Amino acid sequence: MTALTLAAAQSISIAGDVPANIQQHLLLMRAAAEHGVQLLVFPELSLTGYEPSLAGGLAIVPEDAVLMPLREMARELQLTAVVGMPIRLASQAGVLIGALVLGADGSLGVYTKQHLHPGEEVAFVPGQGGAALQWGEDRIALAVCADYSHGSHPRAAADSGAGVYAAGVLISEGGYAADVALLQGYASEHQMLVLMANHGGPSGGWKCAGRSAIWNAQGLIAAASGVGNALVIAHREGGRWTGRQVEI
């Protein structure tokens, strides 16, 4: 197996302030590149905060110029970043919860959240998912929050040959224990690396738990110790995973 370095970007979003959140993303991208990260995954709706009431006014098409600073930084750093944003697609009516893949090669990929959390249908429509990332010999499947609460979602990823399942999420203090049990269970059941990038501060009225984490089939590799901005990094060398947390 080739060397691979992945990270969860635990970030704090300012409600509706896309320019400020972009600057925060750029800071985390630079920090990740300094630690050799090749793929960096941000939380659900990281560029706007989890703000359903604001999503309609903030939604963009994936090619919008607002993303250019992030896309240019991804190319400059040779780092692929997965960022959260409400989006609109010509092929589908309504606002979707998007995970946009800003490639190190300048490419743009789109994943849309398939399974909405109860209540989200007021502001969003279900998406269609998206193609897994092919990373050399590795296949990396994406998820956004409630997607992973449906066991069929990670199972389909594993069945498609994915060895990594990467989820941008919003998990509150109250839901953390149950959700972590699910995610760690998927790592064991499907023999996959599971990455969870959570919000590092309050968003949308939720007290987010932080504690972003990465597991493999043997258990926890690395986790953030609490809330705040942080990177949770996993590195594979010679088939063995090691991990660490970096506070930002």
VENPE-V534219 format. One record per backbone hydrogen bond with DSSP energy under -1.0 kcal/mol. NH is the residue of the N-H (numbers start at 0). CO is the residue of the C=O. E is the energy in kcal/mol with one decimal. If there is no record, write none. Layout:
nh=NH co=CO e=E
nh=NH co=CO e=E
This chain:
nh=3 co=235 e=-1.5
nh=5 co=233 e=-2.5
nh=6 co=38 e=-2.1
nh=7 co=231 e=-2.4
nh=8 co=40 e=-3.2
nh=9 co=229 e=-2.6
nh=15 co=47 e=-3.0
nh=16 co=13 e=-1.8
nh=17 co=15 e=-1.3
nh=20 co=16 e=-2.3
nh=21 co=17 e=-2.6
nh=22 co=18 e=-1.8
nh=23 co=19 e=-1.8
nh=24 co=20 e=-2.3
nh=25 co=21 e=-2.6
nh=26 co=22 e=-2.0
nh=27 co=23 e=-2.1
nh=28 co=24 e=-2.6
nh=29 co=25 e=-2.5
nh=30 co=26 e=-2.2
nh=31 co=27 e=-2.5
nh=32 co=28 e=-2.5
nh=33 co=29 e=-1.8
nh=34 co=31 e=-1.1
nh=35 co=32 e=-1.8
nh=36 co=31 e=-2.3
nh=37 co=4 e=-2.7
nh=38 co=4 e=-1.3
nh=39 co=79 e=-2.8
nh=40 co=6 e=-2.4
nh=41 co=81 e=-2.8
nh=45 co=42 e=-1.3
nh=46 co=83 e=-2.6
nh=47 co=44 e=-1.0
nh=48 co=44 e=-2.2
nh=50 co=48 e=-1.7
nh=53 co=50 e=-1.8
nh=54 co=50 e=-1.0
nh=57 co=53 e=-1.3
nh=58 co=54 e=-1.8
nh=59 co=85 e=-1.8
nh=63 co=60 e=-2.4
nh=66 co=63 e=-1.6
nh=67 co=64 e=-2.0
nh=70 co=66 e=-2.5
nh=71 co=67 e=-3.0
nh=72 co=68 e=-1.8
nh=73 co=69 e=-2.4
nh=74 co=70 e=-1.9
nh=75 co=71 e=-2.6
nh=76 co=72 e=-2.9
nh=77 co=73 e=-1.1
nh=78 co=73 e=-2.1
nh=79 co=37 e=-2.7
nh=80 co=101 e=-2.0
nh=81 co=39 e=-2.8
nh=82 co=99 e=-2.3
nh=84 co=97 e=-2.0
nh=86 co=95 e=-2.6
nh=87 co=59 e=-2.4
nh=91 co=88 e=-1.4
nh=95 co=86 e=-2.9
nh=97 co=84 e=-2.2
nh=98 co=110 e=-3.1
nh=99 co=82 e=-2.9
nh=100 co=108 e=-2.7
nh=101 co=80 e=-3.3
nh=102 co=106 e=-2.4
nh=105 co=102 e=-1.8
nh=108 co=100 e=-2.4
nh=110 co=98 e=-1.9
nh=111 co=128 e=-1.8
nh=112 co=96 e=-2.8
nh=119 co=116 e=-2.6
nh=121 co=118 e=-1.3
nh=122 co=119 e=-1.5
nh=123 co=119 e=-2.7
nh=124 co=94 e=-2.4
nh=126 co=112 e=-3.4
nh=128 co=111 e=-1.7
nh=132 co=139 e=-3.3
nh=134 co=137 e=-3.7
nh=137 co=134 e=-2.5
nh=139 co=132 e=-3.1
nh=140 co=163 e=-2.9
nh=142 co=165 e=-1.8
nh=144 co=167 e=-2.0
nh=146 co=143 e=-2.2
nh=147 co=144 e=-2.2
nh=148 co=145 e=-1.0
nh=149 co=146 e=-1.4
nh=152 co=149 e=-2.4
nh=154 co=150 e=-1.6
nh=155 co=151 e=-2.2
nh=156 co=152 e=-1.8
nh=157 co=153 e=-2.5
nh=158 co=154 e=-2.7
nh=159 co=155 e=-1.5
nh=160 co=157 e=-1.7
nh=161 co=156 e=-2.3
nh=162 co=138 e=-2.0
nh=163 co=138 e=-1.5
nh=164 co=192 e=-2.8
nh=165 co=140 e=-3.0
nh=166 co=194 e=-2.9
nh=167 co=142 e=-1.8
nh=168 co=196 e=-2.9
nh=172 co=206 e=-2.0
nh=178 co=174 e=-2.2
nh=179 co=175 e=-2.8
nh=180 co=176 e=-1.8
nh=181 co=177 e=-1.7
nh=182 co=178 e=-2.4
nh=183 co=179 e=-2.9
nh=184 co=180 e=-1.8
nh=185 co=181 e=-2.1
nh=186 co=182 e=-1.8
nh=187 co=183 e=-1.8
nh=188 co=184 e=-3.2
nh=189 co=185 e=-2.7
nh=191 co=186 e=-1.1
nh=192 co=162 e=-2.8
nh=193 co=214 e=-2.7
nh=194 co=164 e=-2.6
nh=195 co=212 e=-2.8
nh=196 co=166 e=-2.7
nh=199 co=10 e=-3.1
nh=202 co=205 e=-1.8
nh=205 co=202 e=-2.1
nh=207 co=205 e=-1.1
nh=208 co=170 e=-2.8
nh=210 co=225 e=-2.6
nh=212 co=195 e=-1.5
nh=213 co=221 e=-2.4
nh=214 co=193 e=-2.5
nh=215 co=218 e=-2.5
nh=218 co=215 e=-1.6
nh=220 co=213 e=-3.0
nh=221 co=213 e=-1.5
nh=223 co=211 e=-2.8
nh=227 co=199 e=-2.9
nh=229 co=9 e=-2.3
nh=230 co=245 e=-2.9
nh=231 co=7 e=-2.2
nh=232 co=243 e=-3.1
nh=233 co=5 e=-2.9
nh=234 co=241 e=-3.2
nh=235 co=3 e=-3.2
nh=236 co=239 e=-2.3
nh=239 co=236 e=-1.7
nh=241 co=234 e=-2.4
nh=243 co=232 e=-2.0
nh=245 co=230 e=-2.9
nh=247 co=228 e=-2.0
